[in-house]
């Protein structure tokens, strides 16, 4: 059985961890180590982070198998290397600049859009979702016999970042090539293509999130995290029937926010 995070860590033998070892396993110590590495680019494994980004599209299960390996070797589920976050930030900057170009925004408007996307869409919403999922998983999904185990908040945030990356690429990169010539038109094909991309992107987010929590052996009933698929498909069909164009609405919202 894979090791898991104990709310009150104990050693493999009899008795508690030494004060030094216990201090190294606290959430604050792990967070400090993670943030400190943000300023040491040479210590980051960007090649492995790129591997993760590739497999989040093709085989996300392999990415979470690596999280199992990290738990076995470093006694934590969450990433201890910020390389993935750094590369995701680069993706955000590049794709947002492309979005500003496609929407014919000026320099300062693009900067405003970039700040909104980074600090609101990614970080702000991510903190809310990660905290909500951390609370729900620890409150309702932990198996009764494993009440001494808990989901790390850092892992919940990593799951959000993993799920957010495919959504970002689909909606902020792939979609750019179709916005002006296909999607924002008033034709049926316009909102069909745009809304289908939204369906795929949010579907990826739900699925990758489900994989993240189902990978934890001490959680139960993680299949409930797939239930939003039904609501997503229903909303997609309603949008096609009513002629709603989600991408057109997003573009209008972005233009309003940067005024």
C-alpha positions as CSV (number, residue, x, y, z in Angstrom):
1,X,0.0,0.0,0.0
2,X,1.3,3.5,-0.9
3,X,2.3,5.8,2.0
4,X,-0.1,8.7,2.6
5,X,0.0,11.9,4.5
6,X,-0.8,11.6,8.2
7,X,-2.4,14.4,10.0
8,X,-0.1,13.6,13.0
9,X,3.0,12.0,11.4
10,X,4.5,9.0,13.1
11,X,7.7,7.2,12.4
12,X,7.7,3.6,11.0
13,X,8.8,2.4,14.3
14,X,7.4,3.0,17.8
15,X,7.1,6.6,18.8
16,X,6.9,10.0,17.1
17,X,9.2,11.6,14.6
18,X,12.1,13.6,16.0
19,X,11.5,17.4,16.4
20,X,13.8,18.1,13.4
21,X,12.0,15.5,11.1
22,X,8.6,16.7,12.3
23,X,9.5,20.3,11.4
24,X,10.5,19.2,7.9
25,X,7.1,17.6,7.3
26,X,5.0,20.6,8.3
27,X,3.0,22.5,5.6
28,X,4.9,25.7,6.3
29,X,8.2,24.0,5.8
30,X,7.1,22.5,2.5
31,X,5.7,25.8,1.4
32,X,8.9,27.6,2.3
33,X,11.0,25.1,0.4
34,X,8.7,25.4,-2.7
35,X,8.8,29.3,-2.7
36,X,12.5,29.4,-2.1
37,X,13.1,27.3,-5.3
38,X,11.2,29.9,-7.3
39,X,14.4,32.1,-7.2
40,X,16.7,29.2,-8.2
41,X,16.0,28.5,-11.9
42,X,18.9,26.1,-12.2
43,X,17.4,23.8,-9.6
44,X,14.1,23.5,-11.5
45,X,13.5,20.5,-13.8
46,X,11.9,22.2,-16.8
47,X,12.3,19.2,-19.0
48,X,10.2,17.1,-16.6
49,X,7.6,19.9,-16.3
50,X,7.3,19.9,-20.2
51,X,6.9,16.2,-20.1
52,X,4.0,16.6,-17.6
53,X,2.4,19.3,-19.8
54,X,2.5,16.9,-22.8
55,X,1.0,14.0,-21.0
56,X,-1.7,16.1,-19.4
57,X,-3.1,16.0,-23.0
58,X,-2.3,12.5,-24.1
59,X,-2.2,10.4,-20.9
60,X,-2.9,12.4,-17.7
61,X,-2.9,9.1,-15.7
62,X,0.9,8.9,-16.2
63,X,1.3,12.4,-14.6
64,X,-0.5,11.3,-11.4
65,X,1.5,8.1,-11.3
66,X,4.5,10.4,-10.8
67,X,2.7,12.0,-7.8
68,X,2.6,8.5,-6.3
69,X,6.3,8.2,-6.8
70,X,6.9,11.6,-5.2
71,X,4.9,10.5,-2.1
72,X,7.0,7.4,-1.8
73,X,10.3,9.1,-2.1
74,X,9.7,12.6,-0.6
75,X,6.7,12.0,1.6
76,X,4.4,14.5,0.0
77,X,1.8,14.5,-2.7
78,X,2.2,18.1,-3.8
79,X,5.0,19.3,-6.2
80,X,8.2,20.4,-4.6
81,X,9.5,21.9,-7.9
82,X,7.9,25.1,-9.1
83,X,9.0,24.5,-12.7
84,X,5.5,23.6,-13.8
85,X,4.1,26.8,-12.3
86,X,6.8,28.9,-14.0
87,X,6.1,27.3,-17.5
88,X,2.4,27.7,-16.9
89,X,3.0,31.4,-16.2
90,X,4.9,31.7,-19.5
91,X,2.0,30.1,-21.3
92,X,-0.4,32.5,-19.7
93,X,1.6,35.5,-20.8
94,X,2.1,34.3,-24.4
95,X,-1.5,33.2,-24.9
96,X,-2.9,36.4,-23.4
97,X,-0.7,38.6,-25.6
98,X,-2.0,36.6,-28.5
99,X,-5.6,37.1,-27.3
100,X,-5.0,40.9,-27.0
101,X,-3.6,40.9,-30.6
102,X,-6.6,39.0,-32.0
103,X,-9.0,41.3,-30.2
104,X,-7.1,44.3,-31.5
105,X,-6.2,45.7,-28.0
106,X,-3.6,48.3,-27.4
107,X,-0.4,47.8,-25.3
108,X,-1.9,49.0,-22.0
109,X,-5.1,47.1,-22.6
110,X,-3.2,43.9,-23.2
111,X,-1.2,44.4,-19.9
112,X,-4.5,44.9,-18.0
113,X,-5.9,41.7,-19.6
114,X,-2.7,39.8,-18.7
115,X,-3.0,40.9,-15.1
116,X,-6.6,39.9,-15.0
117,X,-6.0,36.5,-16.5
118,X,-3.0,35.7,-14.2
119,X,-4.3,37.0,-10.9
120,X,-8.0,36.5,-11.3
121,X,-8.7,33.7,-13.8
122,X,-5.7,31.5,-12.8
123,X,-4.5,32.3,-9.3
124,X,-7.6,33.8,-7.7
125,X,-10.1,31.3,-9.0
126,X,-7.5,28.5,-8.5
127,X,-7.1,29.4,-4.8
128,X,-10.9,29.3,-4.3
129,X,-11.3,26.0,-6.2
130,X,-8.3,24.4,-4.5
131,X,-9.6,25.4,-1.0
132,X,-13.1,24.2,-1.8
133,X,-11.9,20.9,-3.1
134,X,-9.5,20.5,-0.2
135,X,-12.3,21.1,2.3
136,X,-14.8,18.8,0.5
137,X,-12.3,15.9,0.0
138,X,-11.1,16.0,3.6
139,X,-14.7,16.4,5.0
140,X,-16.6,14.0,2.8
141,X,-14.3,11.8,0.7
142,X,-11.8,10.4,3.2
143,X,-12.6,6.7,3.9
144,X,-13.9,6.1,7.4
145,X,-11.0,3.8,8.3
146,X,-8.5,6.4,7.1
147,X,-9.6,9.5,9.2
148,X,-6.0,10.1,10.2
149,X,-5.1,10.9,6.6
150,X,-5.7,14.2,4.9
151,X,-5.4,15.8,1.4
152,X,-2.6,18.3,1.3
153,X,-3.8,21.8,0.2
154,X,-0.8,22.1,-2.0
155,X,-1.9,18.9,-3.8
156,X,-5.3,20.3,-4.3
157,X,-3.8,23.4,-5.9
158,X,-1.5,21.2,-8.1
159,X,-4.6,19.4,-9.3
160,X,-6.2,22.7,-10.3
161,X,-3.0,23.7,-12.2
162,X,-2.9,20.3,-14.0
163,X,-6.6,20.7,-15.0
164,X,-6.2,24.4,-15.9
165,X,-3.3,23.9,-18.3
166,X,-5.3,22.0,-21.0
167,X,-8.2,24.4,-20.6
168,X,-5.8,27.3,-21.1
169,X,-4.2,25.8,-24.3
170,X,-7.6,25.1,-25.8
171,X,-9.3,28.4,-25.0
172,X,-6.4,30.8,-25.1
173,X,-4.3,29.3,-27.9
174,X,-6.1,26.9,-30.2
175,X,-9.2,29.0,-30.2
176,X,-7.3,32.1,-31.3
177,X,-6.9,30.7,-34.8
178,X,-10.7,30.6,-35.2
179,X,-12.0,33.6,-33.4
180,X,-12.0,36.3,-36.0
181,X,-12.8,34.2,-39.0
182,X,-15.2,31.6,-37.6
183,X,-16.3,31.8,-34.0
184,X,-17.4,35.5,-33.6
185,X,-19.5,35.4,-36.7
186,X,-23.2,35.3,-36.3
187,X,-23.5,32.0,-38.1
188,X,-24.5,28.6,-36.6
189,X,-21.0,27.2,-37.4
190,X,-19.5,30.1,-35.4
191,X,-21.1,29.3,-32.0
192,X,-21.0,25.6,-32.7
193,X,-17.2,25.6,-33.1
194,X,-16.7,28.0,-30.2
195,X,-19.0,26.2,-27.8
196,X,-17.6,22.8,-28.8
197,X,-14.1,24.1,-27.8
198,X,-15.5,25.2,-24.5
199,X,-17.1,21.8,-24.0
200,X,-13.8,20.0,-24.7
201,X,-11.8,22.5,-22.4
202,X,-14.1,22.3,-19.4
203,X,-14.5,18.5,-20.0
204,X,-10.7,18.2,-19.7
205,X,-10.7,20.2,-16.5
206,X,-13.3,18.0,-14.9
207,X,-11.6,14.8,-16.0
208,X,-8.1,15.8,-14.9
209,X,-9.5,16.9,-11.6
210,X,-11.2,13.6,-11.1
211,X,-8.0,11.7,-11.9
212,X,-6.2,13.8,-9.4
213,X,-8.4,12.9,-6.4
214,X,-9.1,9.3,-7.5
215,X,-5.3,8.8,-7.4
216,X,-5.3,9.2,-3.6
217,X,-5.8,5.7,-2.1
218,X,-7.5,7.0,1.0
219,X,-10.4,8.7,-0.7
220,X,-13.7,7.2,-1.6
221,X,-16.6,7.9,-4.0
222,X,-14.4,10.2,-6.2
223,X,-16.6,9.3,-9.1
224,X,-19.0,12.1,-7.9
225,X,-16.4,14.5,-9.3
226,X,-17.5,13.4,-12.8
227,X,-21.2,14.4,-12.2
228,X,-20.6,18.0,-13.5
229,X,-20.2,16.4,-16.9
230,X,-24.0,15.9,-17.1
231,X,-24.6,19.6,-16.3
232,X,-21.9,20.6,-18.8
233,X,-23.4,18.6,-21.7
234,X,-26.9,19.9,-20.8
235,X,-25.6,23.5,-20.9
236,X,-23.8,22.8,-24.2
237,X,-27.0,21.6,-25.9
238,X,-29.0,24.5,-24.5
239,X,-26.4,26.9,-25.8
240,X,-26.6,25.5,-29.3
241,X,-30.4,25.5,-29.2
242,X,-30.5,29.2,-28.0
243,X,-27.6,30.4,-30.2
244,X,-25.4,31.5,-27.2
245,X,-21.8,32.1,-28.2
246,X,-19.6,31.6,-25.2
247,X,-16.5,32.9,-26.9
248,X,-18.2,36.0,-28.1
249,X,-19.4,36.6,-24.6
250,X,-15.9,36.1,-23.2
251,X,-14.4,38.5,-25.8
252,X,-16.9,41.2,-24.9
253,X,-16.2,40.7,-21.2
254,X,-12.5,41.0,-21.7
255,X,-12.9,44.2,-23.7
256,X,-15.1,45.6,-20.9
257,X,-12.6,44.7,-18.2
258,X,-9.7,46.5,-19.9
259,X,-11.5,49.8,-20.6
